[in-house]
Amino acid sequence: MLLHGLLIRLDNRLPGKDITLIAEFIDANELGLDLEQMADVLSEDEQPLASDERVDILALVDRMQMGDRVPDALRFCPKGEVTRPLIG
């Protein structure tokens, strides 16, 4: 699943307790909550996001027709180095 892969890519920028909570959201098929929590935690600490990570998250938000909460939160994440895209 794309969200599991994204969580793995971002694990060094997320506190352990949040990784556990996000993984539980994925397992419970609460995918919107997962993306919101991920964006909230990343933006709270102004963690960097590579362009491809940002694209992958926003593509999922768009597919799920989630609105602006996640994109608004990600505005606080500076641009980081490029990693391998999950969606393509």
C-alpha positions in Angstrom: 0.0 0.0 0.0 1.2 3.5 -0.9 0.6 4.9 2.6 2.8 2.2 4.3 5.6 3.0 1.8 5.2 6.7 2.5 5.3 6.1 6.2 8.5 4.1 5.8 10.1 7.0 3.8 9.1 9.5 6.4 9.9 7.5 9.5 13.1 9.4 10.3 11.1 12.6 10.5 8.2 11.4 12.7 8.3 10.6 16.4 7.8 6.9 17.3 4.4 7.5 19.0 3.1 9.2 15.9 4.4 6.4 13.6 2.5 3.9 15.7 -0.7 6.0 15.6 -0.4 6.6 11.9 0.2 2.9 11.3 -2.9 2.1 13.3 -4.9 4.5 11.1 -3.7 2.7 8.0 -4.5 -0.7 9.5 -8.0 0.5 10.4 -8.4 1.9 6.8 -8.7 5.4 8.2 -6.7 6.7 5.3 -7.9 10.3 5.5 -7.0 10.5 9.2 -3.6 9.0 8.4 -2.8 11.7 5.9 -4.0 14.4 8.2 -2.0 13.1 11.1 1.1 12.7 9.0 0.8 16.3 7.6 0.1 17.7 11.1 3.1 16.1 12.7 5.4 17.0 9.8 4.3 20.6 9.7 4.3 21.0 13.5 8.1 20.4 13.5 8.6 22.0 10.1 10.1 18.8 8.8 11.5 18.9 5.3 9.7 17.2 2.5 11.3 16.2 -0.8 9.4 17.3 -3.9 8.4 13.8 -4.7 7.2 13.1 -1.2 5.0 16.2 -1.3 3.7 15.2 -4.8 2.9 11.7 -3.5 1.0 13.0 -0.5 -0.9 15.6 -2.5 -1.8 13.0 -5.2 -3.3 10.8 -2.5 -5.2 13.8 -1.0 -6.5 14.6 -4.5 -7.5 11.0 -5.2 -9.4 10.9 -1.9 -11.0 14.3 -2.5 -9.9 15.5 1.0 -9.9 19.2 0.6 -7.3 21.7 1.8 -6.3 20.6 5.4 -3.3 18.5 4.3 -2.0 20.9 1.6 -2.3 23.8 4.0 -0.3 22.0 6.7 2.4 21.0 4.3 3.1 24.6 3.5 5.1 24.7 6.7 7.4 21.9 5.5 10.5 23.2 3.7 11.7 21.6 0.6 14.1 18.7 1.2 16.2 16.4 -0.9 14.6 14.2 -3.6 13.7 10.6 -2.9 12.2 7.9 -5.0 8.5 8.5 -5.9 5.8 6.0 -4.9 3.1 7.2 -7.4 3.9 7.4 -11.0 
